[in-house]
Amino acid sequence: MSDTMDTSFWSGGSRCAAWLTRPTGAGPFPAVVLVHGFGATHEMRLAQYEQAFAAAGMAVLSFDFRNIGASEGTPRQLISVRRQLADIDAALDFIRRDPKVDGGRIALWGTSMGATHVLLTAARHPGLAAAVVQCPVVNTRDAAFGSGLRHVLRLAGPITDDLVRAALRLPRRYIGVVGEPGSSAMVTVPGASDGWYGMVPAGVDFDNRVTAAAGAELLTLNASRKARKIKCPLLVCVSDRETLTDPRIAVKTAERAARGVAIHYPADHFEVYHAPLVDEIIADQVAFLTRHLRLSEALHA
């Protein structure tokens, strides 16, 4: 098992907590930067990907976005796609400066809404070697309306209140990240609450809050449209029984990308993180990254 070291990098004047897992050997290694989903933190099942990718010969960088988890930043639980994209850029700069990393062989990996971030970043960074997304939420407008128009209207008041509070520099208005159907949380589809908390290890507290203004951004965002601008190979791991969004959007995303490929799994949004499917999905991702990060060439050089 590879050792994972605590580290950090700076983004927007705040320290982002990060975790670096390197393979054994001198390097330079190709690298993968992991991007988690909406409101999630490093502790929520990223270790299994870190270990699998490092065992295959890749350096792996995970991190918590600003204002979330172990990272600095106030107000807490502020989620802004614009700010989080800047955090990913900072993570890429950080890993490229590692003397044991080959800066020409860097990939992005994103899960759930992290797939939105990966698509938007890959469209802006033609030098990336590869990108992988799983259970992707890449059209957050579609996901927002998944709980129905009544749910969207229920959030209008908290969103407006928080936008006004932000403009006036007042304490922020919070709503839940996830909740039961009929609640005023951001995500309320059946099974989502159990799925989210099923990602949280025993003894770890999950801060189930988000600044409500995040909802305004999610109602307008469709990263799938950017797939045509992605130059690197893109693997889309599609959950055919997806519960948070329409799986056909993921399939269309792979079709739009010039070098996109989709692999289908008989999973809902959360089953991909758990046995028995997680081992199969990780094996497919390792095979894809091994090929496009040219790992086999490096091993036999």
N, C-alpha and C positions, 0 to 999 in steps of 0.2 A: 504494500500500500504506500502511495506517495505521501510525503508530508505536505501539509498546507500551512503556509505562514501568513500571519496577520501583517497587513501593510496598509497603506493609504495613499491617496493622491488628492490634489486640490482641484476644485471646480467652483467657479463663481465666488471665490473667497471663502468657501467652506471645505472642510476635510471630509472626503468620502472614505468610509471604511471599506477596505478591500481585502481579498484573500487570494494568494498566489500559490498555485500547485504546479510544481515542476516535475518532469520525469527525472529519472536518474541519468547521469551522464553529463558531458561537458556542454552539449549544445553546439551551435545555436538551434533552438527548437522552433517549430511553427507554434502558433498560439491561437487560442480561442477565448474570446471575451463573452461571458454569459450575462444575459439581460433578463431579469425576472419580470413577473407580471404585476398587475395593478395592486399596489399596496403591499406587495410581498417583500420578504427580506431573505438574506442569504441563508438563514437557518431553515428555511422552508424547502427542504429536499434538493438543494443544489449540490450537496456533497457527492451524491451518486454520479452526477455528470462530471464533476471535477475528477473523481478517481478514475472513471472509465476513460476519459479523454487523456489524462496523464499517463495511464497504463499503456495507451496506444502510442505514446511518444509526443504528446502535445503539452505545452505549458498552458495553464488555464487561469484566467483572471475573473473572479467574481467580485461584486461590489453591491453595496446598498446605495440607492439614490440619495441625494441630499434631502434632508428633512425627515428621513425615514430610517428606522432600524438603528444600527450602530453609527450611522453617519451624522455629522453636525448639520445645523441649519434650523432656523426658526422662521415662521411658525412650524410646529411639528405636524407631520402628516400632510404637508402641502404637496400636492401632486400637480405638476405642470409638465406637459409633454415637451414644451420648448426648453425648459430648464433641464429636463431629463435627457434630451438629445445632447445638450451641452455636456452633461456628465459622461455620456458615452464617448463623445469626442475626447474628453479628458482622459478617460480610461484607455482609449486607443493610443493616445500620445504617451501615456505612462508605460504601457506594455511595449511599445516600440523602442523605448529607451533602455529596456532591460538588455544587458550585454549578452544574456543567454537566449535571447529571442531573435529569430530571423524576421525583421520588419517587413519583408516582402511576402511572408506567408502567414497572414493573420486573417482569421475568420470571426464572424459574429454568430452567436446562437441566441435565440429568443424564444420564450415560452409565453403562451397566453397573450396578454396585451404587450408583453415584451416583443412579440412579433411585429407589432406596429412600429416600435422603435427601430427594430432591425431593418425593416423595409425602408423606412425613411432615411436611416443612416447609410445603408448600402447604396441607395439612389444618389447620395451625395459623395460617396467615397468609391470611385471606380477602381482604386487600387486594392480593395479587399480581395482576398483569394477565394472566399466562399462565404455562404450564409446558410444557416439552418433555422427553421422555425417549426415549432410543434404546438398542437392544439391552438392554432393561431387565431387571435382576435385582431383582425386587420381592417375591419370596418366598424369602428366603435359606434357610429350612428346606428347601424343595423343592430348591434348588440344592445344599445340603449333602449331601442323600441321593442326588444325581445320580450320585455315584461308588459308591453301594452302601452297605449297612449295614456291611460289613467295613471300609470306609474310615472311617466314623463311629466305629466301635469302636476303630480304630487311633489315632484322635486323642484318645480319652477320657483316656489316661494323660497326654500332654503338657498337655491343657487343665486337668486337675485339678492337676497339678504347678504350672502357672503361676498358677492361682487361689490356691493355698496360698502361693506365693512373693510374690504381690502383697499378700496379707493380712499377711505377716510382714515386708514391705518388704525382701525379698531380691532379688538380681539375677534378672531375668525369664527364663523359658523361651521359646525361639523355635522356630518351625517355618517352613517355606517358605511364601511366598504362593502359589506355583504350582510344580508339579513333574510328573514323568511318572507315568502310572498305576502304582499300587502303592506310591508313595512316601508319606511322612508329611506332605506339604505340604497346605495348606488346599484348594487346587483341583487336581485330578489327572485331569480328564476328558481323553480323547485330543485332542491338538491344542492344548490350553490353553497349554502351555509355549511352543510355537512362536508362538502368537498373542500372548502377553504380551510376549515378547522382540521380536516384530515391531513393537511399539509404541515401542521404545526406540531413539532416534537413535544413529548411530555416535558413539563417543566419550563416551557418557553411561553412567554406572554405575547399574544398577537394584538397589536393596537388596532382595533377594528374601527378606525375613524379616518375620514378624509375631509379636507376642506371642500365645502359644497361647490365652490366655483369650478372645480374640476369638471363637473357635469356639463358646463357650458361648452367646454372644449371638446368633450367626447361626443356631443350631439352633432358636431360638424366635421369630424375627422374620418377620412377614408384613405388609409395608407395603401390599400390594394391598388389604387390608381397609379401609384409610383412604381409598380413592378416593372413596367416597360423601360424604366430608366436604369434598372439594375443590370450591370454588366457581368458580375461574377456568377458562378454557378450557385443556384438557389435550391435547397431541398425544403419542400413543404410536407410536413408530416400531418396528414389529415385525420381528424377524429370523425369517423363516419356517423357516429351518434352524438355529435356535438350538442351541448346543451346551452351554451352561452351565445352562439351565433349560428348562422346558416353555413354548414360545411361546404356548400357550393362556392362560397366566396373564396375559401382557401384553394379549392381546385382551380378557380378562375385566376387566382393570383399566380399560381405556378404556370398556367398557360400564357399569361401575359409576359412573364419574364423570359428574356431571350434564351437563357440557359436554365430554365426552371424545370423541376421534376417533382411530381407528387407521389407519395407512398401512402396508402390507405390502411387504417387500423380500425378494428371493431371496438371502438372506445367512445366514451363520453368525454367531457372536458377534463375530468379529474383522474380517470382510470389510467391515463398515460404515465402518471407518476408512480404507480404502484405495480407490484408483481401481480400477474405474470407478464403483463405487456411491457413494462418499463425495460426489461432486459432486451426484448426484441427491438424496441424502438432505438435504444442506445446503440445496439449492434449495427443497425442500419445507418445511424448517424456517424458512427466511427468509420464505417466503410466509406461513406461519402466524403468525410473529411480527410481520411487517409489518402484517398485518390486525388482530391483537389488541393490538398496541402503538400502533395508530393512526398508523403512520408516514406513510401517504399523506396523511392529513389535515394532519399537521404540515408536510409538504413543500409543500402547496398553500395553507397558511394565509396 
